[in-house]
Amino acid sequence: MNLKQALAKKLTKKELSLLKTSFDIVGSIAIIDIPEELEKKEKIIAEELLNLIKHVKTILKKTGIRYGKYRRQKLKFLIGERKKITTHKESNSRLKLNVETCYFSSRLSHDRLRIMNQVKPQEKILVMFSGIAPYQIVIARNTKVKEIIGVEFNPEAHKYALENLKLNKVENKIKLYCGDVKKIVPKLGKFDRILMPAPKNAENFLDVAKKASKKNTTIHFYCFATENELKKFKELIKQKFNCKILDCIKTNQHKPRSYRYRIDFKVL
């Protein structure tokens, strides 16, 4: 049974047509988006969702879009255990975070797996905008990587990243820095693989990635784009680098007609 079916007898046909059936599950927390027209029914919706997914203990509601330089999301408690801190499990890894103060997308778990499967033994990897360290930990737990360095601007996310290294026992493989990638990355040397998993304005950091690259470095560049805008990002990459585009993958939808893309390219 899905959420719409569970609410069939509790909402009118018009209300059901307004219901957003997609939601995010992070650990034992479900995060839902409720339209303004259904706000008076939000408790009913939350209660049905809590009953529907047995391992979920808390239902939170998005209140507005992500804001500020740390891309935080204001969340309203609706029902269940009153908490915003949880531990999410994926790919043999555990990731602790505060869902309100740290950016994390459980929907990108398959993307993390796809990159993990590309990693070769003894690679040295850089993760720019590394958050709570999901890419680093998934790779470190499941490959024979030599070293991974992560740089994150949000001190709250960095705090949880450090905790997650201990939680997953990968302190010997991962080093983390908190600060501006433009100041930190140029001091870190060259890498075999570079991840840029922050799509917003990522093009402004291509020069930083270039300084950390060498011949045969693979770079995973993320961007928000429509299908028409995607060509411009590919052209920009080719202007900045002597490279070969390896792949272009639509990871998930960002908003109507706009998607999060990952462009993989190799420096020649």
N, C-alpha and C positions, 0 to 999 in steps of 0.2 A: 504493500500500500504506500502511495506517495502522499505528500502533504496536501495536495488539492483534494484527493480522495478522502483523506482523513477529516477534512473540513467541509465536506459536501453538505452535511446536515446542519452546520453551524454558521455558514456564510450564505448570503444570497448569491444568485447567479452573477449579478453585477460585481459583487465583492470578490467572488472567485476569479472573475476575469481580470481583476486588478492585482491579484495575489502574485508576488514574485516567488517562484518555487525553487530558485537556486539559492544556495547559502554556502558559507565556508565552515568547515569543521577543523578546528585547531586543537589537538589533544582532546580534552573532554568538554570543550566549549564550542557551541554553534553560534555563528554570527549571521544575523539575518537583516535584510533590507525591507522595511515595511513602508509602503506609500502613505502619503499624508491622509488619503481618503480612508485608510484602514487603521489609523492610529487608535481609534476607540475599540478595535478588536485585537489589538496587539497581544494582550494577555492570553486570549483564546488561541491565537495562532501559535504563540510560544509554548503553551501547554501541550498542544497537539504534537508539535515538533519534538518536545522533550519526551513524550510517550512513544514517539515513532522510532527514535534512534536510541537504543538502549545504553550505549557507552557514553552518550552525551549527558553531562550533569548540570550544565549552565547554558542559558540562552541569553545572548546579548544582542542589542539592536544598534545598527549604524545610525549615527546622528550627524549627517553632513558628510562631506568628502574629506579625504586626507588633507592635512594642512601643515604648513610650516616646513622648515628646512629638513626636519627629521621624518616627514611624511607620516605623522601620527594620525590616529583615527579615534574620534570621540565615540564612546560606546555606552549605551544605557542598559543597565541590568533589568531583565524582565522576569525571569523565573529560575528556580533551581538553587544550586549552591552559589552564594554571593562571592564571586571571585573573578579576577581577570588575568591571573597567572596560571599557566598550565604547562604540561610537558607533552609535546607532540612526538609521535613515533613514526619514523619512515626509514626504509632501506637500512635496517640494522643500526639505526641511530636514534638518539633521544635528544630533543631540542626544547629547552625550557625558555619561556619568554612571558612577558606581559603583553597581551594582545593589543592593548591600548597605546602603549608607549614605544613599541618596536614594530617595524614593518616586517611582515613575513607572509608568504603566500603558500598555503598547503597545495594549491592547484598546480604549483610548479614542481611537484615531486617527480613527475615523469621527465621533466626537462633536466632535473638534477641527475637522474638515472642515465639519461642519454649522454650527458657530458662525462659522467663517471665511466661509462663504457668505452669512451674514446681515450682515456688516460693510459699512457704507457708506463711501464716500470721505470722508476728513478727520475721521473719528471720533476721539475721545479715549477710550481704554479703560483700565480698571483691572482687574488680575488679582490678587485676594487669594489668599494661599497658593500662590504662583506656581511653586514647585519649581525644576526645572532650566530653566524657561521654555519648555515645549513649546507652550502656547497662544499666548504672545507671538510666538514665532518663526514658527510656522505662519501666523499672521495677518499679521505684518510682511513675510514673504517673498512672500505671495500676494495682498495687497490694497493699496489706496491709503490705508491708515490714516494719521492724522496723528501720533498718539503713543500709546504703550502704556506704562503704569507697572505694575510687578510688585512685590509685597511678599511676602517669604518668611522664615519664622522659623528654618529649619534652615541654619546657616552653611555646611555641606558642600554642600547643594543650591544655595545662593546662589553658592558658588565656581564650581560647574560652569555655572550660568546665565550668569555673567559670561564664562566661557570660550566658551560657546555663542553669545553675541552676536557675538564676534569670528569664530568659526568660520563663522557665517552672514552676516557683514558687515551687521548690522542695528543697530549701536551708535547710529546717528543717529535711529532710530525708537523705541528702547526704553530706559527708565530702570528700574533695579532698586534696591530697598531691602531690607536685611536687618534684621528685627526684628519687633516685635509690631504687627499691623495696627491694633489699637485705639489705639496711640500714634501711628503713622505716618500712617494714612489721613486722619484729620481735618485734617491739614496740607496735603493734596494738591489740594484744590479739588473741582470737580464734574466728572462724567464722562458721556459719552453712552451708555456700555455698561460694565457691571460683571460680572465673572465670579467665582463663588465655588466653585471646583472641589474643595473639601475637604469631603466629605459628613458626616464625623463631627462632631457638635455644631455644624453650620453655623448652626443657628437662633440660637445665642448671638452671632452676628456680624451679624445683620440690621440692628441699630441702627447699626453701623459703615457698612454699605452705604447706609443711609438718609441719613447725613450727607454721603456722597459723590455722592448722586443729585440729580437735578433733574427738572423736567417733561419727559416723553418719554424718560427714561433707561430702557434695557432692562437687566434684571438676570437673569443665569443662576444660579439657586440649585440646589445639589446636596444630596441627602440620601439616607441609607439608610433604607428603609421597606418594610413589607409593603403590600399593596394597601389594607388597612384603615387603616393608619397614614398613608397618603398624604394623605387628606382633612384630617387634623389640621395637616399642614404647609401646605396651601393656606389653611386658615382662619387660621393664624398669620401668614402673609404678608399676608393681607387686613386683619388687625388692625393690623399695623405700617405698612402702606402704603395710600394711596389709589391703587389700581392695577387693571390688567386682566390676568388670566392669559391668556397667549398660547398656551402649549403645555405639555405634560407628557410627557416622553419617558423610557422605561425604557432606560437605556444598557447595563447589564449586570447579571448576577446577583452578589449579595454573599455570600449564604449561602442555605440552603434557605428558600424562601418570602419572602426579603428581597432587594430589588434596589436598585441605585443609580439614582435618578431625577434628571432635570434639569427643574426647573420654570422656565419662561421667563415673565417678567411685565414689563409696562411701567408706569412711574410716570405717573399722571395729574395 
